[in-house]
Amino acid sequence: MTGSKIRFGIVGTGGIANTHAAALAALGEDAEIVACCDIAADRAADFAERWGVQHHYDSARAMLDAGSLDVICVSTPHPQHAEPLVLAAERGIHGVVEKPFTATLADADRVLEAAARFGTMVSTMSQRRWFPAAQRVRQALDTGKLGAHALLGESYCEMWRDQAYYARDTWRGRWDTEGGGVLMNQAPHNIDFLLWFMGPAEEIFGYWGNLNHPYVEIEDNAVAVIRFRSGALGILKGTVSMNPERRIHGVTLVGESGATVSFDCWQVKDAERRVASGPWDVGSNDIWTIPDPAQQPVTKADAIDFSSGGLPNFHAHQLRDVVGAIRDKRPPAVTGIDGRRVVAIIEGIYESGKTGRPVKLSD
Ligand SMILES: NC(=O)c1ccc[n+]([C@@H]2O[C@H](COP(=O)([O-])OP(=O)(O)OC[C@H]3O[C@@H](n4cnc5c(N)ncnc54)[C@H](O)[C@@H]3O)[C@@H](O)[C@H]2O)c1
């Protein structure tokens, strides 16, 4: 890619913002962070010093009004995702936002309307789509190896979160400040995989509850069944009660042809690592019954060897796509509509669990 660097501003300079910064630093001549902000001014100042960012502010509005930005990365808690994206769109600035896209569908619509009105791009983080094992599944679907489409999809998030995790930041574990539990925070990745592979969902029915985390308000377990627009069926499970955790995120798909594939993400143990640095989890295709020697699965060993493919993390793969989308004036690989569809699933399960009825979903 050529041309001047795309100028990024970071909104919210906590944990994951450092992953964005490392990713953008690795994009070299394509990107630079010119400003950052956080409502905790000292955090913004520390971040600016750590990553050599010239300007830091104590609000997104102040940062955006100062100008000189092409795009922002929003890495605030979920209920604070929408506001900076809308403010950015109003100023003609593109937006990338951490998962989930927003904490509510109403917020998602506000963001999409602003982007459409002011002609800006919006993308939501789903960096694990760039795992080679995820790409292998996408390729199998695109080349018809599963038949015309997948007819059965299973999506799972199998994690463990303890009291120390929820105590780490005051916003975690509460409906008003986190927006939800395992569905809102951990499962968006595997919900996005399911929708990416199966297409849009039409109806959902689910249950959720807090089963063994009495020290937080939000749900720690959720299950749902889904009917897709294609007529395919799906099942979804999210838990933060599995200790030790198994497959962090994943999907299993049964194709119309009968072939079955899985894509599992799991944590790399230090003893297993064969590259000096890399992401904390990788992906493999543990189930793969496609009878084509040219399309083989990514094994656990392959996944560890690839690690993050020469970039420091998978955020860098997605942010490279975002830079390309801005330069080429094309949609990003993961769109705002994709993000909204995930939020619709989450909100649909919450509503269904409350009313005991299936919920219709639409774009
Ligand atoms: N893609 C991934 O794999 C991944 C991993 C971790 C976290 N996340 C997501 O990233 C987001 C942030 O998570 P985190 O773990 O970095 O949280 P964090 O608490 O470490 O950081 C959030 C920061 O946002 C700041 N903030 C809050 N409201 C703000 C506002 N209105 N304007 C500016 N700054 C504000 C806070 O002061 C804090 O410094 C969440 O949406 C989370 O789901 C994604």
The ligand as an ORCA input file, in Angstrom:
! r2SCAN-3c Opt
* xyz 0 1
  N     -10.757     -8.012     20.503
  C     -10.414     -8.591     21.632
  O      -9.960     -9.751     21.623
  C     -10.583     -7.855     22.934
  C      -9.807     -8.210     24.046
  C      -9.972     -7.463     25.217
  C     -10.891     -6.420     25.291
  N     -11.656     -6.126     24.193
  C     -12.655     -5.045     24.236
  O     -11.987     -3.801     24.394
  C     -12.788     -2.884     25.160
  C     -11.970     -2.353     26.330
  O     -11.541     -3.434     27.127
  P     -10.227     -3.301     28.045
  O      -9.994     -4.638     28.619
  O      -9.143     -2.618     27.308
  O     -10.793     -2.313     29.197
  P      -9.978     -1.343     30.151
  O     -10.834     -1.075     31.334
  O      -8.591     -1.875     30.381
  O      -9.820      0.010     29.287
  C     -10.907      0.833     28.971
  C     -10.446      2.278     29.020
  O     -11.481      3.121     28.505
  C     -11.503      4.315     29.290
  N     -12.813      4.978     29.106
  C     -14.008      4.664     29.659
  N     -14.982      5.466     29.170
  C     -14.376      6.296     28.265
  C     -14.846      7.341     27.434
  N     -16.148      7.690     27.407
  N     -13.956      7.996     26.659
  C     -12.621      7.666     26.685
  N     -12.126      6.684     27.466
  C     -12.989      6.009     28.236
  C     -11.218      3.836     30.706
  O     -10.794      4.889     31.562
  C     -10.146      2.774     30.447
  O      -8.839      3.322     30.489
  C     -14.039     -3.675     25.544
  O     -15.041     -3.379     24.609
  C     -13.616     -5.129     25.413
  O     -14.711     -5.989     25.123
  C     -11.491     -6.815     23.029
*
